[in-house]
Amino acid sequence: MTRLMFREDAYAKNCNAIVTSISDRGIELDQTVFYATAGGQSGDIGTLTLGDGTALPVVTTVKDRETGRILHIIADDHPLPAVGDTITAELDWDNRHKLMRFHTCLHLLCAVIEGDVTGGNIAAHKARLDFNLPEVTLDKDEISEKLNELIARDADVYDGEISVAELKANPELVRTMSVQPPMDGHSIRTVTIEGIDFQPCGGTHVRKTGEIGKVMVSKIEKKGRQNRRINIVFDD
């Protein structure tokens, strides 16, 4: 299986890797800094550079539905490496960093809004969470203000882990109703925002909340009788 270097260091921008398989579904590497689409977070984009300097654009990164292996999807009409080739995998860092900022911000949103999460999506230009809420009035400006207050704390954000048994004993730790955290063994990765939030999560995050920058709630939508969608954008 591919070594997931983003789990060890979300700020790693590139790595050397060996091509382990190629198929019409994508390219698999022995290790990668590319995060595959999961948990609502979009897959990373960037380049795989061959030994001769040829750069192959990675248009997205996904998990194979059958095997769970990470596949780098190359843009059409580009040459492919051979199995065994050594390549350099490099992220589009600006894109990745925006995903990290948004993902951490959505954890803050979970601390602001009381309600189970029914869905979500994180792109580089906006992010959203859907909450299972009764008929309540949600105020965009109030939520924006609370989020920015939490961001301004510049709280530490760090990884940890709990056992599968601990999670089963404390199912309320998982806020998402439809998505479970990755269980790749006997332990589950957790993300702590010091003094604010603690959740199992497999995504990539910034190191401190201040790195998120100022945000705003751009829109609140009613999606069904109880579902409320809160959309977040950067307030540059």
N, C-alpha and C positions, 0 to 999 in steps of 0.2 A: 504493500500500500504506500501511497505517496506521503512523504514527511510533510506535515502542515506547518511550515515555518511561520505563518502568520499567527499561529497559536502560541508560539514561543516569543515572537516579537512582532506586534502589529505595525511597527514602524520600519520593518525591513522592506526596502524598496526593490531589491533585486537579489538574484542568486544564480549561481551556476547549477545546472541540472542535466541529467541524462534522460533522453527519450526512452521510455520503457515500452510504449505501445502506440500504434497509430491505427485509427479506424475512421470510417465515415462519420463517426460521432464525435471525434476530436483527438487531441494529442494528450497522452498521459506522461507525466514526468516522475522521476524518483523523489523529487522534492519541489516545493513551489511556495512562492509568496502570494500567489493568486487565491483569493477567497471565492469559493463557488457559491452560486445563488442558493440561499437557504435562510429560513427564519424571516423572510421578508426582505432581506438585504440583497441587493443586486450583485451579480457576479462581477469580479474585477475585469478591467480591460487593460491593455498594454501591448507589449511586444515580446516575441521570442526571437532572439538574434542568433543566427547560425555562425559557425566558425569562420565562414568567408565574409561575414559582415551583413549578410542578407537579413533584413528585419521582417518578421512575419507578424502582421497585426492580429492581436487577440481581441475579438469583438465581444466575447463574454466568456465566462467560466461557469461550468455546470457540474452537477453530480450525475453520473450514470444511474438511471432509475433502477436498473437491475443489480448492479454491483456496488453502487455507492462511490465508485472511483471518481476522482476529479479529472475533468476533461477540459482542455483549453481549446476553444473553438476559433479556428483561423478564418480570416476573411476569404471569400471566394477568389479564385484566380491567382493564388499565391502558391509557390512551391512548398513542399512539405519536407521535413527532415527525415532521416532514416532512423530506425530503432538502433539505439546505441550511440547516436550522436550526442555530443555535449553542446548545450545551448546556454544562452543567458536569458533568464526570464526577468523582465522589468515591468513594474507597474506603471500605469498612468497615475502618478502619485496625487495630482490635484484631484482627480476623480475619487480615488480611494479615501483621501483625507476627508472629503466632504461626506462620504458614506459613514466614516467613523464618527464624525461630529454629529451627524443626524442620529446615528444609532444610539449614541450616549444620550442625546437629547430626548429620545423617545423613552429611555429608562426614567429620565426626570419627569416626563409626562405621566408615566405610571405612578409616580409619587404624588403628583398633583391631582389626578383624577381617580376617584374610587370606583372601580368597576372592572369586571373581567374583560380582557382583550380578546376580541373575536377575529381580528385580522390586522394586517399592517403591510406597509411597503416602504422601502428605503431606496430612493434614487439619489443622484448627485444634485438635483435641483429642487427636490422637495421630499418630504416624508409624511407618513400618516399612520395613525392608529385608529382602529374601530373599537368602541367600547360597548359592552352590553349594559345599557342604562335605561331606566324607566323614563317616564315623561319628566324631564328636568330641563331647566334653562341653563345653557352654557354660554358664558360670555367670553368672546374672543380676547378682548383687551385684558380681562382679569386673568385668564389663563396665560397669556403672553407675559404679563407682569410677574406672575408667580414663577414661570420658567426662567425668566431672566434674573430673578432674584437668586434662584438656585445656581444658575450658571455663574453668577458673580461671586459665589462663595469660593470658587476655584478649588472645589473639593477633589481629593485624590480619587482616582478610578483604578481599580486593580483586580486581577484575576485570583481565583481560588478554586477549590474543588470540594465536592461532597460526594458521598457514596450513593449508588443507586438505591440502597436500602434507606439512607437518610431522606432521599427525595420521596420515596414511596411513603415514608412515615410523615412527611410534611408536604403533601401535594399542593397546599396553598401557595408554596413558593413559586409555582409556575403560574404566571398571570395570563398566559395565552391559552385560550380554550381549544384551539385547533392545531397548534404547533407545539410539539414537545422538544425540549433541548436535546442536542446530539448525545447519544449514549454509545460511545465508542469503546467501552470496556467496563471496568468496575467503578469508575468515577465519572463525575459530570462536572464540567467547567462552570464556574460561577463568576459573576461580575458584581463587585461591590462599589458603590459610590458612597464614600465615607459620610456617615451620618444621614444619608438620604434614601438609598435604595440598595436592595440585595436581590438578585435573581439568577437562576441558571440561564446561561446564554452561551452560544457558540460563535457570536459575531465579533467584529473588530471594533475597538473603542479607543478614544483618546485617553491620555493619562490624567488629565485634570479637566474639570467642567469648564473652566475659563477658556479652554482651547476651542470650545464650541462656537463662541462668538454670540452676538445678539441674534435672537430669533423672534418670530412673530407667528401667531395663528392666522393663517390666510383665509381659512374657511372652515365652518362647521356644518356638516351635512347630516340629514336624517336618512338613514338607510334601513328602512323597515321600522316596525313598531317600537323596538327598543334599541336599535343599533344607532350609535352616533359616531360619525367619522370626523376626527380632528386633524386638519392638514397644517403642517408646519413648513415654513420657509426661512431662509436666512434673511435677517433684516440688515442688509449691508448699507 
